[in-house]
Amino acid sequence: MSSPSPTCLNCHRTEHQVPLLNLRFGGKEGWVCSQCLPILIHKPQQLADKLNLLEPLDPVPDDD
Ligand SMILES: [Zn+2]
């Protein structure tokens, strides 16, 4: 199983083009690059729609 290369949720550049930072939001996970991170910090509403499109995380198995 191969996972797709991570890309910035905003500009869609890959980890080969820019440093990507792992992002978690609302039980979902994605990536944002160092150049888009300030947008997320200062204007998160601009990325709200994109955050809502992130892939849900797999639920953690509860071994009990
Ligand atoms: Zn970006």
N, CA, C, O and the ligand as a Tripos MOL2 file, in Angstrom:
@<TRIPOS>MOLECULE
protein
  257   255    65     0     0
PROTEIN
NO_CHARGES

@<TRIPOS>ATOM
      1 N           0.8350   -1.1900    0.0000 N.3       1 MET1
      2 CA          0.0000    0.0000    0.0000 C.3       1 MET1
      3 C           0.8750    1.2480    0.0000 C.2       1 MET1
      4 O           1.7440    1.4120    0.8570 O.2       1 MET1
      5 N           0.6390    2.1060   -0.9520 N.am      2 SER2
      6 CA          1.4130    3.3360   -0.9980 C.3       2 SER2
      7 C           0.4840    4.5200   -0.8030 C.2       2 SER2
      8 O          -0.5680    4.6160   -1.4350 O.2       2 SER2
      9 N           0.8840    5.4090    0.0710 N.am      3 SER3
     10 CA          0.0870    6.6050    0.2840 C.3       3 SER3
     11 C           0.5640    7.6930   -0.6650 C.2       3 SER3
     12 O           1.7470    7.7540   -0.9970 O.2       3 SER3
     13 N          -0.3410    8.5420   -1.0990 N.am      4 PRO4
     14 CA          0.0690    9.6230   -1.9960 C.3       4 PRO4
     15 C           1.0250   10.5790   -1.3050 C.2       4 PRO4
     16 O           0.9980   10.7300   -0.0840 O.2       4 PRO4
     17 N           1.8590   11.2130   -2.0910 N.am      5 SER5
     18 CA          2.7900   12.1790   -1.5120 C.3       5 SER5
     19 C           2.0050   13.3070   -0.8610 C.2       5 SER5
     20 O           1.0480   13.8220   -1.4390 O.2       5 SER5
     21 N           2.4110   13.6850    0.3340 N.am      6 PRO6
     22 CA          1.7190   14.7990    0.9820 C.3       6 PRO6
     23 C           1.9090   16.0880    0.1930 C.2       6 PRO6
     24 O           2.9740   16.3530   -0.3650 O.2       6 PRO6
     25 N           0.8450   16.8730    0.1650 N.am      7 THR7
     26 CA          0.9200   18.1760   -0.4770 C.3       7 THR7
     27 C           0.2780   19.2190    0.4310 C.2       7 THR7
     28 O          -0.5830   18.8970    1.2510 O.2       7 THR7
     29 N           0.6930   20.4390    0.2810 N.am      8 CYS8
     30 CA          0.1200   21.5330    1.0540 C.3       8 CYS8
     31 C          -1.3590   21.6750    0.7190 C.2       8 CYS8
     32 O          -1.7360   21.6900   -0.4520 O.2       8 CYS8
     33 N          -2.1950   21.7780    1.7480 N.am      9 LEU9
     34 CA         -3.6260   21.8610    1.4950 C.3       9 LEU9
     35 C          -4.0060   23.1610    0.7990 C.2       9 LEU9
     36 O          -5.0830   23.2570    0.2130 O.2       9 LEU9
     37 N          -3.1410   24.1510    0.8580 N.am     10 ASN10
     38 CA         -3.4770   25.4460    0.2660 C.3      10 ASN10
     39 C          -2.9050   25.6050   -1.1360 C.2      10 ASN10
     40 O          -3.6290   25.9550   -2.0680 O.2      10 ASN10
     41 N          -1.6170   25.3520   -1.2860 N.am     11 CYS11
     42 CA         -0.9750   25.6180   -2.5820 C.3      11 CYS11
     43 C          -0.6300   24.3390   -3.3290 C.2      11 CYS11
     44 O          -0.2110   24.3880   -4.4860 O.2      11 CYS11
     45 N          -0.8040   23.1810   -2.6680 N.am     12 HIS12
     46 CA         -0.6420   21.8770   -3.3000 C.3      12 HIS12
     47 C           0.7810   21.5920   -3.7570 C.2      12 HIS12
     48 O           1.0070   20.7320   -4.6090 O.2      12 HIS12
     49 N           1.7330   22.3110   -3.1920 N.am     13 ARG13
     50 CA          3.1150   21.9420   -3.4730 C.3      13 ARG13
     51 C           3.4860   20.7180   -2.6360 C.2      13 ARG13
     52 O           2.8990   20.4580   -1.5860 O.2      13 ARG13
     53 N           4.4690   19.9830   -3.1310 N.am     14 THR14
     54 CA          4.8410   18.7470   -2.4650 C.3      14 THR14
     55 C           5.9950   18.9620   -1.5010 C.2      14 THR14
     56 O           6.6210   20.0210   -1.4670 O.2      14 THR14
     57 N           6.2520   17.9250   -0.7230 N.am     15 GLU15
     58 CA          7.3640   17.9840    0.2210 C.3      15 GLU15
     59 C           8.7110   18.1230   -0.4720 C.2      15 GLU15
     60 O           9.7160   18.4540    0.1570 O.2      15 GLU15
     61 N           8.7190   17.8670   -1.7760 N.am     16 HIS16
     62 CA          9.9610   18.0200   -2.5270 C.3      16 HIS16
     63 C          10.1920   19.4640   -2.9520 C.2      16 HIS16
     64 O          11.2900   19.8390   -3.3630 O.2      16 HIS16
     65 N           9.1410   20.2620   -2.8470 N.am     17 GLN17
     66 CA          9.2480   21.6490   -3.2800 C.3      17 GLN17
     67 C           9.3680   22.6200   -2.1140 C.2      17 GLN17
     68 O          10.0640   23.6330   -2.1990 O.2      17 GLN17
     69 N           8.6870   22.2980   -1.0380 N.am     18 VAL18
     70 CA          8.6830   23.1680    0.1410 C.3      18 VAL18
     71 C           8.6320   22.2920    1.3790 C.2      18 VAL18
     72 O           8.1650   21.1550    1.3100 O.2      18 VAL18
     73 N           9.1050   22.8000    2.5150 N.am     19 PRO19
     74 CA          8.9430   22.0550    3.7670 C.3      19 PRO19
     75 C           7.4630   21.9940    4.1420 C.2      19 PRO19
     76 O           6.7670   23.0090    4.1420 O.2      19 PRO19
     77 N           6.9960   20.7900    4.4600 N.am     20 LEU20
     78 CA          5.6030   20.6250    4.8560 C.3      20 LEU20
     79 C           5.5080   20.3100    6.3400 C.2      20 LEU20
     80 O           6.3300   19.5820    6.8980 O.2      20 LEU20
     81 N           4.4910   20.8720    6.9560 N.am     21 LEU21
     82 CA          4.2490   20.6420    8.3670 C.3      21 LEU21
     83 C           2.9720   19.8390    8.5270 C.2      21 LEU21
     84 O           1.9530   20.1350    7.9040 O.2      21 LEU21
     85 N           3.0410   18.8190    9.3690 N.am     22 ASN22
     86 CA          1.8590   18.0030    9.6290 C.3      22 ASN22
     87 C           0.8310   18.8160   10.4150 C.2      22 ASN22
     88 O           1.1690   19.5560   11.3390 O.2      22 ASN22
     89 N          -0.4140   18.6570   10.0250 N.am     23 LEU23
     90 CA         -1.4870   19.4720   10.5840 C.3      23 LEU23
     91 C          -2.6200   18.5560   11.0090 C.2      23 LEU23
     92 O          -2.9980   17.6400   10.2780 O.2      23 LEU23
     93 N          -3.1550   18.8060   12.1870 N.am     24 ARG24
     94 CA         -4.3300   18.0550   12.6190 C.3      24 ARG24
     95 C          -5.4040   19.0470   13.0140 C.2      24 ARG24
     96 O          -5.1410   20.0570   13.6670 O.2      24 ARG24
     97 N          -6.6250   18.7310   12.5990 N.am     25 PHE25
     98 CA         -7.7270   19.6520   12.8720 C.3      25 PHE25
     99 C          -9.0300   18.8780   12.8950 C.2      25 PHE25
    100 O          -9.3790   18.2130   11.9190 O.2      25 PHE25
    101 N          -9.7340   18.9600   13.9790 N.am     26 GLY26
    102 CA        -11.0550   18.3520   14.0540 C.3      26 GLY26
    103 C         -11.0520   16.8590   13.7620 C.2      26 GLY26
    104 O         -11.9650   16.3510   13.1110 O.2      26 GLY26
    105 N         -10.0240   16.1490   14.2420 N.am     27 GLY27
    106 CA         -9.9510   14.7150   13.9990 C.3      27 GLY27
    107 C          -9.5130   14.3650   12.5940 C.2      27 GLY27
    108 O          -9.6180   13.2120   12.1760 O.2      27 GLY27
    109 N          -9.0250   15.3510   11.8640 N.am     28 LYS28
    110 CA         -8.5350   15.1080   10.5160 C.3      28 LYS28
    111 C          -7.0720   15.5180   10.4440 C.2      28 LYS28
    112 O          -6.5500   16.2020   11.3240 O.2      28 LYS28
    113 N          -6.4360   15.0850    9.3790 N.am     29 GLU29
    114 CA         -5.0070   15.3060    9.2640 C.3      29 GLU29
    115 C          -4.6610   15.7950    7.8690 C.2      29 GLU29
    116 O          -5.2600   15.3600    6.8850 O.2      29 GLU29
    117 N          -3.7110   16.6840    7.7860 N.am     30 GLY30
    118 CA         -3.2630   17.1690    6.4890 C.3      30 GLY30
    119 C          -1.9020   17.8150    6.6150 C.2      30 GLY30
    120 O          -1.2050   17.6520    7.6170 O.2      30 GLY30
    121 N          -1.5370   18.5500    5.5830 N.am     31 TRP31
    122 CA         -0.2190   19.1560    5.5190 C.3      31 TRP31
    123 C          -0.3480   20.6040    5.0820 C.2      31 TRP31
    124 O          -1.1990   20.9530    4.2640 O.2      31 TRP31
    125 N           0.5050   21.4280    5.6360 N.am     32 VAL32
    126 CA          0.5670   22.8160    5.1960 C.3      32 VAL32
    127 C           2.0370   23.1840    5.0720 C.2      32 VAL32
    128 O           2.8590   22.7640    5.8860 O.2      32 VAL32
    129 N           2.3620   23.9600    4.0640 N.am     33 CYS33
    130 CA          3.7650   24.3160    3.8710 C.3      33 CYS33
    131 C           4.1290   25.5410    4.6970 C.2      33 CYS33
    132 O           3.2660   26.2550    5.2080 O.2      33 CYS33
    133 N           5.4110   25.7550    4.8090 N.am     34 SER34
    134 CA          5.8910   26.8400    5.6640 C.3      34 SER34
    135 C           5.4210   28.1980    5.1470 C.2      34 SER34
    136 O           5.2810   29.1430    5.9230 O.2      34 SER34
    137 N           5.1810   28.2970    3.8540 N.am     35 GLN35
    138 CA          4.7520   29.5800    3.2950 C.3      35 GLN35
    139 C           3.2680   29.8250    3.4840 C.2      35 GLN35
    140 O           2.8220   30.9720    3.4760 O.2      35 GLN35
    141 N           2.4990   28.7590    3.6550 N.am     36 CYS36
    142 CA          1.0640   28.9240    3.8760 C.3      36 CYS36
    143 C           0.7160   28.9090    5.3610 C.2      36 CYS36
    144 O          -0.3990   29.2590    5.7450 O.2      36 CYS36
    145 N           1.6580   28.5100    6.1790 N.am     37 LEU37
    146 CA          1.3900   28.4710    7.6170 C.3      37 LEU37
    147 C           0.9530   29.8320    8.1720 C.2      37 LEU37
    148 O           0.0320   29.8760    8.9870 O.2      37 LEU37
    149 N           1.5760   30.9370    7.7660 N.am     38 PRO38
    150 CA          1.1080   32.2360    8.2700 C.3      38 PRO38
    151 C          -0.3540   32.5200    7.9280 C.2      38 PRO38
    152 O          -1.0510   33.1940    8.6880 O.2      38 PRO38
    153 N          -0.8140   32.0130    6.7980 N.am     39 ILE39
    154 CA         -2.2250   32.1990    6.4470 C.3      39 ILE39
    155 C          -3.0910   31.4610    7.4520 C.2      39 ILE39
    156 O          -4.1160   31.9680    7.9090 O.2      39 ILE39
    157 N          -2.6610   30.2680    7.7820 N.am     40 LEU40
    158 CA         -3.4210   29.4690    8.7400 C.3      40 LEU40
    159 C          -3.4530   30.1450   10.1140 C.2      40 LEU40
    160 O          -4.4440   30.0570   10.8390 O.2      40 LEU40
    161 N          -2.3700   30.8080   10.4510 N.am     41 ILE41
    162 CA         -2.2840   31.4530   11.7570 C.3      41 ILE41
    163 C          -3.1130   32.7360   11.7790 C.2      41 ILE41
    164 O          -3.8670   32.9800   12.7210 O.2      41 ILE41
    165 N          -2.9700   33.5390   10.7540 N.am     42 HIS42
    166 CA         -3.5570   34.8810   10.7950 C.3      42 HIS42
    167 C          -4.9240   34.9680   10.1320 C.2      42 HIS42
    168 O          -5.7470   35.8060   10.5010 O.2      42 HIS42
    169 N          -5.1640   34.0970    9.1490 N.am     43 LYS43
    170 CA         -6.4370   34.1420    8.4310 C.3      43 LYS43
    171 C          -7.0010   32.7350    8.2500 C.2      43 LYS43
    172 O          -7.2340   32.3000    7.1230 O.2      43 LYS43
    173 N          -7.2180   32.0280    9.3470 N.am     44 PRO44
    174 CA         -7.6650   30.6330    9.2400 C.3      44 PRO44
    175 C          -8.9790   30.5000    8.4920 C.2      44 PRO44
    176 O          -9.2530   29.4450    7.9200 O.2      44 PRO44
    177 N          -9.8030   31.5490    8.4810 N.am     45 GLN45
    178 CA        -11.0650   31.4410    7.7620 C.3      45 GLN45
    179 C         -10.8490   31.2450    6.2680 C.2      45 GLN45
    180 O         -11.7100   30.7030    5.5740 O.2      45 GLN45
    181 N          -9.6890   31.6920    5.7750 N.am     46 GLN46
    182 CA         -9.4060   31.4970    4.3490 C.3      46 GLN46
    183 C          -9.1770   30.0260    4.0180 C.2      46 GLN46
    184 O          -9.3600   29.5930    2.8810 O.2      46 GLN46
    185 N          -8.7750   29.2730    5.0300 N.am     47 LEU47
    186 CA         -8.4720   27.8600    4.8010 C.3      47 LEU47
    187 C          -9.5460   26.9410    5.3750 C.2      47 LEU47
    188 O          -9.4140   25.7180    5.3180 O.2      47 LEU47
    189 N         -10.6030   27.5230    5.9240 N.am     48 ALA48
    190 CA        -11.6010   26.7090    6.6110 C.3      48 ALA48
    191 C         -12.1860   25.6420    5.6810 C.2      48 ALA48
    192 O         -12.3400   24.4850    6.0720 O.2      48 ALA48
    193 N         -12.5060   26.0390    4.4630 N.am     49 ASP49
    194 CA        -13.0940   25.0770    3.5360 C.3      49 ASP49
    195 C         -12.1190   23.9380    3.2480 C.2      49 ASP49
    196 O         -12.5140   22.7760    3.1550 O.2      49 ASP49
    197 N         -10.8410   24.2860    3.1080 N.am     50 LYS50
    198 CA         -9.8440   23.2680    2.8030 C.3      50 LYS50
    199 C          -9.6080   22.3540    3.9950 C.2      50 LYS50
    200 O          -9.3820   21.1540    3.8340 O.2      50 LYS50
    201 N          -9.6610   22.9240    5.1880 N.am     51 LEU51
    202 CA         -9.5190   22.1010    6.3850 C.3      51 LEU51
    203 C         -10.6500   21.0950    6.4730 C.2      51 LEU51
    204 O         -10.4470   19.9640    6.9140 O.2      51 LEU51
    205 N         -11.8450   21.5010    6.0540 N.am     52 ASN52
    206 CA        -12.9910   20.6020    6.1250 C.3      52 ASN52
    207 C         -12.8950   19.4750    5.1110 C.2      52 ASN52
    208 O         -13.6240   18.4880    5.2110 O.2      52 ASN52
    209 N         -12.0050   19.6110    4.1350 N.am     53 LEU53
    210 CA        -11.8460   18.5740    3.1210 C.3      53 LEU53
    211 C         -10.7380   17.5910    3.4650 C.2      53 LEU53
    212 O         -10.4720   16.6600    2.7050 O.2      53 LEU53
    213 N         -10.0940   17.7940    4.6040 N.am     54 LEU54
    214 CA         -9.0140   16.8890    4.9880 C.3      54 LEU54
    215 C          -9.5570   15.4780    5.2010 C.2      54 LEU54
    216 O         -10.7290   15.2760    5.5180 O.2      54 LEU54
    217 N          -8.6680   14.5230    5.0150 N.am     55 GLU55
    218 CA         -9.0470   13.1360    5.2200 C.3      55 GLU55
    219 C          -9.2360   12.8580    6.7060 C.2      55 GLU55
    220 O          -8.3870   13.2190    7.5210 O.2      55 GLU55
    221 N         -10.3560   12.2140    7.0630 N.am     56 PRO56
    222 CA        -10.5210   11.8450    8.4740 C.3      56 PRO56
    223 C          -9.4580   10.8560    8.8970 C.2      56 PRO56
    224 O          -9.0590    9.9840    8.1260 O.2      56 PRO56
    225 N          -9.0100   10.9970   10.1120 N.am     57 LEU57
    226 CA         -8.0600   10.0370   10.6530 C.3      57 LEU57
    227 C          -8.7520    8.7150   10.9140 C.2      57 LEU57
    228 O          -9.9380    8.6710   11.2410 O.2      57 LEU57
    229 N          -7.9980    7.6380   10.7660 N.am     58 ASP58
    230 CA         -8.5510    6.3410   11.1450 C.3      58 ASP58
    231 C          -8.8120    6.3410   12.6390 C.2      58 ASP58
    232 O          -7.9880    6.8100   13.4240 O.2      58 ASP58
    233 N          -9.9520    5.8160   13.0230 N.am     59 PRO59
    234 CA        -10.2050    5.7410   14.4680 C.3      59 PRO59
    235 C          -9.1830    4.8580   15.1530 C.2      59 PRO59
    236 O          -8.7740    3.8260   14.6220 O.2      59 PRO59
    237 N          -8.7810    5.2730   16.3230 N.am     60 VAL60
    238 CA         -7.8040    4.4940   17.0690 C.3      60 VAL60
    239 C          -8.5080    3.2730   17.6580 C.2      60 VAL60
    240 O          -9.5090    3.4090   18.3620 O.2      60 VAL60
    241 N          -7.9860    2.0870   17.3700 N.am     61 PRO61
    242 CA         -8.6170    0.8880   17.9410 C.3      61 PRO61
    243 C          -8.5790    0.9190   19.4690 C.2      61 PRO61
    244 O          -7.5700    1.2660   20.0830 O.2      61 PRO61
    245 N          -9.6700    0.5580   20.0330 N.am     62 ASP62
    246 CA         -9.7630    0.5670   21.4830 C.3      62 ASP62
    247 C          -9.5880   -0.8580   21.9970 C.2      62 ASP62
    248 O         -10.5140   -1.6680   21.9710 O.2      62 ASP62
    249 N          -8.3920   -1.1350   22.4560 N.am     63 ASP63
    250 CA         -8.1050   -2.5050   22.9030 C.3      63 ASP63
    251 C          -8.7580   -2.8200   24.2140 C.2      63 ASP63
    252 O          -9.0060   -3.9820   24.5340 O.2      63 ASP63
    253 N          -9.0420   -1.7800   24.9820 N.am     64 ASP64
    254 CA         -9.6490   -1.9560   26.2870 C.3      64 ASP64
    255 C          -8.7700   -2.8560   27.1530 C.2      64 ASP64
    256 O          -9.1110   -3.1300   28.3040 O.2      64 ASP64
    257 ZN          1.3540   25.9550    0.7890 Zn       65 ZN65
@<TRIPOS>BOND
     1     1     2 1
     2     2     3 1
     3     3     4 2
     4     3     5 am
     5     5     6 1
     6     6     7 1
     7     7     8 2
     8     7     9 am
     9     9    10 1
    10    10    11 1
    11    11    12 2
    12    11    13 am
    13    13    14 1
    14    14    15 1
    15    15    16 2
    16    15    17 am
    17    17    18 1
    18    18    19 1
    19    19    20 2
    20    19    21 am
    21    21    22 1
    22    22    23 1
    23    23    24 2
    24    23    25 am
    25    25    26 1
    26    26    27 1
    27    27    28 2
    28    27    29 am
    29    29    30 1
    30    30    31 1
    31    31    32 2
    32    31    33 am
    33    33    34 1
    34    34    35 1
    35    35    36 2
    36    35    37 am
    37    37    38 1
    38    38    39 1
    39    39    40 2
    40    39    41 am
    41    41    42 1
    42    42    43 1
    43    43    44 2
    44    43    45 am
    45    45    46 1
    46    46    47 1
    47    47    48 2
    48    47    49 am
    49    49    50 1
    50    50    51 1
    51    51    52 2
    52    51    53 am
    53    53    54 1
    54    54    55 1
    55    55    56 2
    56    55    57 am
    57    57    58 1
    58    58    59 1
    59    59    60 2
    60    59    61 am
    61    61    62 1
    62    62    63 1
    63    63    64 2
    64    63    65 am
    65    65    66 1
    66    66    67 1
    67    67    68 2
    68    67    69 am
    69    69    70 1
    70    70    71 1
    71    71    72 2
    72    71    73 am
    73    73    74 1
    74    74    75 1
    75    75    76 2
    76    75    77 am
    77    77    78 1
    78    78    79 1
    79    79    80 2
    80    79    81 am
    81    81    82 1
    82    82    83 1
    83    83    84 2
    84    83    85 am
    85    85    86 1
    86    86    87 1
    87    87    88 2
    88    87    89 am
    89    89    90 1
    90    90    91 1
    91    91    92 2
    92    91    93 am
    93    93    94 1
    94    94    95 1
    95    95    96 2
    96    95    97 am
    97    97    98 1
    98    98    99 1
    99    99   100 2
   100    99   101 am
   101   101   102 1
   102   102   103 1
   103   103   104 2
   104   103   105 am
   105   105   106 1
   106   106   107 1
   107   107   108 2
   108   107   109 am
   109   109   110 1
   110   110   111 1
   111   111   112 2
   112   111   113 am
   113   113   114 1
   114   114   115 1
   115   115   116 2
   116   115   117 am
   117   117   118 1
   118   118   119 1
   119   119   120 2
   120   119   121 am
   121   121   122 1
   122   122   123 1
   123   123   124 2
   124   123   125 am
   125   125   126 1
   126   126   127 1
   127   127   128 2
   128   127   129 am
   129   129   130 1
   130   130   131 1
   131   131   132 2
   132   131   133 am
   133   133   134 1
   134   134   135 1
   135   135   136 2
   136   135   137 am
   137   137   138 1
   138   138   139 1
   139   139   140 2
   140   139   141 am
   141   141   142 1
   142   142   143 1
   143   143   144 2
   144   143   145 am
   145   145   146 1
   146   146   147 1
   147   147   148 2
   148   147   149 am
   149   149   150 1
   150   150   151 1
   151   151   152 2
   152   151   153 am
   153   153   154 1
   154   154   155 1
   155   155   156 2
   156   155   157 am
   157   157   158 1
   158   158   159 1
   159   159   160 2
   160   159   161 am
   161   161   162 1
   162   162   163 1
   163   163   164 2
   164   163   165 am
   165   165   166 1
   166   166   167 1
   167   167   168 2
   168   167   169 am
   169   169   170 1
   170   170   171 1
   171   171   172 2
   172   171   173 am
   173   173   174 1
   174   174   175 1
   175   175   176 2
   176   175   177 am
   177   177   178 1
   178   178   179 1
   179   179   180 2
   180   179   181 am
   181   181   182 1
   182   182   183 1
   183   183   184 2
   184   183   185 am
   185   185   186 1
   186   186   187 1
   187   187   188 2
   188   187   189 am
   189   189   190 1
   190   190   191 1
   191   191   192 2
   192   191   193 am
   193   193   194 1
   194   194   195 1
   195   195   196 2
   196   195   197 am
   197   197   198 1
   198   198   199 1
   199   199   200 2
   200   199   201 am
   201   201   202 1
   202   202   203 1
   203   203   204 2
   204   203   205 am
   205   205   206 1
   206   206   207 1
   207   207   208 2
   208   207   209 am
   209   209   210 1
   210   210   211 1
   211   211   212 2
   212   211   213 am
   213   213   214 1
   214   214   215 1
   215   215   216 2
   216   215   217 am
   217   217   218 1
   218   218   219 1
   219   219   220 2
   220   219   221 am
   221   221   222 1
   222   222   223 1
   223   223   224 2
   224   223   225 am
   225   225   226 1
   226   226   227 1
   227   227   228 2
   228   227   229 am
   229   229   230 1
   230   230   231 1
   231   231   232 2
   232   231   233 am
   233   233   234 1
   234   234   235 1
   235   235   236 2
   236   235   237 am
   237   237   238 1
   238   238   239 1
   239   239   240 2
   240   239   241 am
   241   241   242 1
   242   242   243 1
   243   243   244 2
   244   243   245 am
   245   245   246 1
   246   246   247 1
   247   247   248 2
   248   247   249 am
   249   249   250 1
   250   250   251 1
   251   251   252 2
   252   251   253 am
   253   253   254 1
   254   254   255 1
   255   255   256 2
@<TRIPOS>SUBSTRUCTURE
     1 MET1         2 RESIDUE 1 A MET
     2 SER2         6 RESIDUE 1 A SER
     3 SER3        10 RESIDUE 1 A SER
     4 PRO4        14 RESIDUE 1 A PRO
     5 SER5        18 RESIDUE 1 A SER
     6 PRO6        22 RESIDUE 1 A PRO
     7 THR7        26 RESIDUE 1 A THR
     8 CYS8        30 RESIDUE 1 A CYS
     9 LEU9        34 RESIDUE 1 A LEU
    10 ASN10       38 RESIDUE 1 A ASN
    11 CYS11       42 RESIDUE 1 A CYS
    12 HIS12       46 RESIDUE 1 A HIS
    13 ARG13       50 RESIDUE 1 A ARG
    14 THR14       54 RESIDUE 1 A THR
    15 GLU15       58 RESIDUE 1 A GLU
    16 HIS16       62 RESIDUE 1 A HIS
    17 GLN17       66 RESIDUE 1 A GLN
    18 VAL18       70 RESIDUE 1 A VAL
    19 PRO19       74 RESIDUE 1 A PRO
    20 LEU20       78 RESIDUE 1 A LEU
    21 LEU21       82 RESIDUE 1 A LEU
    22 ASN22       86 RESIDUE 1 A ASN
    23 LEU23       90 RESIDUE 1 A LEU
    24 ARG24       94 RESIDUE 1 A ARG
    25 PHE25       98 RESIDUE 1 A PHE
    26 GLY26      102 RESIDUE 1 A GLY
    27 GLY27      106 RESIDUE 1 A GLY
    28 LYS28      110 RESIDUE 1 A LYS
    29 GLU29      114 RESIDUE 1 A GLU
    30 GLY30      118 RESIDUE 1 A GLY
    31 TRP31      122 RESIDUE 1 A TRP
    32 VAL32      126 RESIDUE 1 A VAL
    33 CYS33      130 RESIDUE 1 A CYS
    34 SER34      134 RESIDUE 1 A SER
    35 GLN35      138 RESIDUE 1 A GLN
    36 CYS36      142 RESIDUE 1 A CYS
    37 LEU37      146 RESIDUE 1 A LEU
    38 PRO38      150 RESIDUE 1 A PRO
    39 ILE39      154 RESIDUE 1 A ILE
    40 LEU40      158 RESIDUE 1 A LEU
    41 ILE41      162 RESIDUE 1 A ILE
    42 HIS42      166 RESIDUE 1 A HIS
    43 LYS43      170 RESIDUE 1 A LYS
    44 PRO44      174 RESIDUE 1 A PRO
    45 GLN45      178 RESIDUE 1 A GLN
    46 GLN46      182 RESIDUE 1 A GLN
    47 LEU47      186 RESIDUE 1 A LEU
    48 ALA48      190 RESIDUE 1 A ALA
    49 ASP49      194 RESIDUE 1 A ASP
    50 LYS50      198 RESIDUE 1 A LYS
    51 LEU51      202 RESIDUE 1 A LEU
    52 ASN52      206 RESIDUE 1 A ASN
    53 LEU53      210 RESIDUE 1 A LEU
    54 LEU54      214 RESIDUE 1 A LEU
    55 GLU55      218 RESIDUE 1 A GLU
    56 PRO56      222 RESIDUE 1 A PRO
    57 LEU57      226 RESIDUE 1 A LEU
    58 ASP58      230 RESIDUE 1 A ASP
    59 PRO59      234 RESIDUE 1 A PRO
    60 VAL60      238 RESIDUE 1 A VAL
    61 PRO61      242 RESIDUE 1 A PRO
    62 ASP62      246 RESIDUE 1 A ASP
    63 ASP63      250 RESIDUE 1 A ASP
    64 ASP64      254 RESIDUE 1 A ASP
    65 ZN65       257 GROUP 0 **** ****
